[in-house]
């Protein structure tokens, strides 16, 4: 399966909305102090949005989420 086959509008729509909902859940979990669940939710959301960046061939979107992913992993490993 190639990226071209994966980049159909319905799939991208589903991934970006699912990732957005999961990230909002991560914000809520942070607000309620639900650690480490907030980090797990953020990881899923960040990976989802990175995938959307790949499917759209949007390097800025990929960069932002790759940096966020790296920072989150580094923080999780160091604590």
N, C-alpha and C positions, 0 to 999 in steps of 0.2 A: 504494500500500500504506500503510495507516494504522498507528499505534502499537497500536491495538486488535488488528489482525490479527497483529502481530509478538509480542504478549505472551502467546502460548500457552505453557503450562508446559514443554513439551519444548524449545522454543527457548531460553527463559530458563535452564533447567537446563543446556543445552549451553554457552551463553555463559558462565555463571558458573563452570562447572567448567573450561572451556578457559582463561578469564582467570586463574583461580586457579593452574592448572598453569604457565602462562606466567610469572606473578609469582614462583612458587617457583623456576622456572628462573632468573629474574632475581636472586633472592637467592643462588642457587648461583653464578651468574656473578660476582656481587659478591665472594663469598667466595674465589673463585679468581683474582680480579683481572682478569677478562676484560672490560675496557672497550674500546670503548663498547657491546659486546653487551649488557651488563647493563642499560644505559639503554634500549636498543631493546626488550628483553623487558619491562621495566617499563612502557614506553609502551603496548605492546599490552595488557598486563594492566590498566592503569589505564583505558584507553579501553573495554575490555570491561566492567569493573565500572561505569563511568559509564553505559554502555548499559543494563546491568541496572537501575541506578537509574532511568533514564528509563522503561524498560518496567514497572517496579513502581510508578512515580510516587512514588519515595522520595527526597525532597529532601535528606535528610541524607546518603544514599549518593552522590547526585549532587554535593553540595557538597564532601565529602571528596575525591572523585576529581577534581573539577574543579580544586581547589586544588593537589592533588598534580601534576596534569598541568601546570598553570601554572608551578609551582616547577621541575619537571623541564625544561620547555622553556626557561625563563629561565636555568637553570643550563647547559643545553647551548649556548644562544646566546652566553652570556658567556664560555665557556671556549675 
